[in-house]
Amino acid sequence: MAFSSDVVSIEKNGAVGTLWLDRPDKFNALSPAVWAAIPEALDALAADSEIRAIIFAGRGKHFCAGIDLLAGGLDAAHSTDAASEAVANLNQLDFTTRFQQAISSLAKCPLPVIAVVHGYCLGAGIDLITACDVRISAADGQFGVRETRIGLVADVGTLQRLPKIVGAGHVAELAYTGKDIDAARAEKIGLLNDVYDSFDSAYDAGMAMANSIAANPPMAVRGTKFILQQSEDLTTEQSLLLNGLFTLMTSLKSNDMQESMHAFMEKRPPNYTGS
């Protein structure tokens, strides 16, 4: 895995890769350097044929305290040197779009991504975890759509993805008030799959889940995520057609499926190649 960054790091444990937000002194607030590094780290992990699932976590006391306002996380591209206000606004729109694409790289990653949260998960932290496939947390997790409280409309993914995870009333409450909720409430409304006593316990649970995923045929796992991703904008009938065609062209023809059948008949552990 050829990847190097001062603000994001990756770690490999067998078939599981961990992507760490690595600015503990800044509570992992998202600076332009951080969100630029996230897609690169994901690409490096996904390109490693041995990695089959990813954990997304943060170093230090907190998962992510939101956007780093001091590092120009909101308006770094809105330059007063632009030829006109219109040009400045277009520059800012491009800046925001690149930020959105960085967050979306988690959702678009071909491998399942499990967010393991502890401490603050505020503002852009919510954008990050709602782009992941699974979310678990330590009991000290604090979650909030903080943008409203500082006069902003959340614009990099929360308002698009959170309604697909929790009910409309909960989305409205969190987005309109900007209030923080604890991990117990986040689990109750469906934002979290599970809550654990400590970060270490949550990380161990995330690793166990990732290893469980990694033990399955890689092509089947990737195909399942692909269908889930594509089906978001399709009707049920369209999704069924895509699902059937995908299965016909890949799963039924894969070496992984043949290996699964042979291993079952021979009463031995399968050895999947992802082909």
DALIN-V148697 format. One record per pair of residues at least 12 apart in sequence whose ideal C-beta (glycine too) atoms are under 7 Angstrom apart, sorted by sequence separation. I is the first residue (numbers start at 0). J is the second residue. D is the distance in Angstrom with one decimal. If there is no record, write none. Layout:
i=<I:I>
j=<J:J>
d=<D:D>
//
This chain:
i=<7:78:116:182:229:258:7:8:20:77:144:258:7:76:77:114:6:76:226:6:158:226:255:74:76:114:125:255:76:113:116:254:255:75:112:113:114:117:125:169:226:255:112:113:114:115:116:117:120:254:111:116:118:120:153:253:18:105:113:117:118:119:120:121:166:18:117:118:122:165:222:6:102:106:116:121:122:165:102:105:164:165:6:7:18:105:130:164:6:103:129:147:222:16:102:129:147:222:7:126:144:148:6:7:27:126:130:144:147:9:16:27:126:129:218:219:4:27:123:125:129:145:218:7:26:144:9:16:26:27:29:143:9:14:18:23:26:27:28:129:143:218:4:14:23:27:28:29:125:143:219:2:14:15:16:17:18:19:20:21:27:28:29:30:142:143:218:2:14:19:20:26:28:29:141:142:217:11:15:17:19:28:31:216:30:31:141:216:2:31:140:1:25:30:140:0:20:29:142:216:0:31:138:137:140:136:0:142:136:55:102:103:62:102:217:53:62:64:136:216:218:61:62:63:65:66:99:134:135:138:217:53:55:61:62:63:64:65:66:98:99:134:135:138:52:53:55:60:61:62:65:134:135:136:137:138:51:52:53:54:55:56:65:95:133:50:55:63:64:135:137:52:54:63:137:62:38:41:45:34:37:41:45:63:137:45:136:35:38:44:135:34:37:41:135:135:133:55:65:117:117:115:115:115:113:26:29:113:113:111:111:109:111:109:56:54:54:54:52:52:51:52:51:51:51:15:12:15:15:14:15:14:48>
j=<19:90:128:194:241:270:20:21:33:90:157:271:21:90:91:128:21:91:241:22:174:242:271:91:93:131:142:272:94:131:134:272:273:94:131:132:133:136:144:188:245:274:132:133:134:135:136:137:140:274:132:137:139:141:174:274:40:127:135:139:140:141:142:143:188:41:140:141:145:188:245:30:126:130:140:145:146:189:127:130:189:190:32:33:44:131:156:190:33:130:156:174:249:44:130:157:175:250:36:155:173:177:36:37:57:156:160:174:177:40:47:58:157:160:249:250:36:59:155:157:161:177:250:40:59:177:43:50:60:61:63:177:44:49:53:58:61:62:63:164:178:253:40:50:59:63:64:65:161:179:255:39:51:52:53:54:55:56:57:58:64:65:66:67:179:180:255:40:52:57:58:64:66:67:179:180:255:50:54:56:58:67:70:255:70:71:181:256:43:72:181:43:67:72:182:43:63:72:185:259:44:75:182:182:185:182:47:190:185:105:155:156:116:156:271:108:117:119:191:271:273:117:118:119:121:122:155:190:191:194:273:110:112:118:119:120:121:122:123:155:156:191:192:195:110:111:113:118:119:120:123:192:193:194:195:196:110:111:112:113:114:115:124:154:192:110:115:123:124:195:197:113:115:124:198:124:101:104:108:98:101:105:109:127:201:110:201:101:104:110:201:101:104:108:204:205:208:131:145:198:201:201:202:205:205:119:123:208:209:212:220:221:224:224:202:205:206:209:209:212:212:213:213:217:220:206:206:209:210:210:213:213:273>
d=<6.7:6.5:6.3:4.6:6.0:6.3:6.3:4.6:6.7:6.6:5.7:6.0:5.6:4.6:4.4:4.3:5.8:5.1:6.8:5.3:6.6:5.3:4.9:6.4:6.6:4.1:6.4:6.8:3.3:6.6:6.7:5.8:6.7:6.4:4.5:6.7:7.0:6.7:5.7:4.5:6.3:6.8:5.3:4.5:4.6:5.8:4.1:4.0:6.0:4.7:4.8:6.9:5.8:6.6:6.8:6.6:5.1:6.7:6.9:6.0:6.8:5.5:5.0:4.8:7.0:6.6:6.1:6.8:4.2:4.8:6.0:6.9:4.9:4.3:4.8:4.8:5.7:4.9:6.4:3.8:6.3:5.5:5.1:6.2:6.6:5.5:5.9:6.1:4.7:6.4:6.2:6.3:5.8:4.1:5.3:6.0:6.6:6.1:4.0:4.9:4.8:3.6:5.7:6.2:4.3:4.2:6.2:5.0:3.9:5.2:6.9:6.9:5.1:3.8:6.2:6.0:4.3:6.8:6.5:4.9:5.3:5.6:6.7:5.1:6.9:6.0:6.3:4.4:6.7:6.2:6.7:6.5:6.0:6.1:6.0:4.5:4.3:6.4:6.9:6.1:6.3:4.9:6.9:6.3:2.6:4.6:4.9:7.0:6.9:3.8:6.6:6.2:4.5:5.4:5.1:4.4:5.1:5.9:4.1:5.1:6.6:6.0:5.2:4.3:6.5:7.0:5.0:5.7:6.9:6.8:6.6:3.7:6.5:5.9:5.1:5.3:6.6:6.8:6.4:6.2:5.4:3.7:6.7:3.7:3.7:6.7:6.2:6.8:3.8:6.7:6.9:6.5:6.2:6.0:3.8:4.6:6.0:6.0:4.9:6.0:6.6:6.0:5.4:6.9:6.6:4.6:5.2:6.6:6.8:6.9:5.2:6.9:4.5:4.7:5.8:6.8:5.7:4.6:5.2:5.0:5.8:7.0:5.9:6.7:4.6:5.9:4.8:6.4:6.1:5.7:3.6:5.3:5.5:3.4:6.5:5.9:5.6:3.0:4.8:5.2:6.5:5.1:5.3:6.8:5.9:7.0:6.8:5.2:4.0:4.8:4.9:6.1:4.8:5.4:5.8:5.6:6.6:5.1:4.7:5.2:4.8:4.4:5.9:6.2:5.5:6.7:7.0:6.5:7.0:6.9:5.5:7.0:5.7:3.5:4.5:5.9:5.6:5.4:5.9:5.7:5.3:6.9:5.6:6.1:4.6:5.5:6.0:6.7:3.9:7.0:5.4:3.9:6.1:4.9:6.0:5.8:6.8:5.9:5.9:3.9:6.6:5.2:5.2:4.3:4.9:6.0:4.9:5.9:5.8:5.4:6.5:5.2:6.0:6.6:6.4:4.9:6.6:5.6:3.9:4.3:6.7:4.9:3.8:5.3:6.8:6.2:6.9:4.2:6.1:7.0:6.0:3.8:6.5>
//
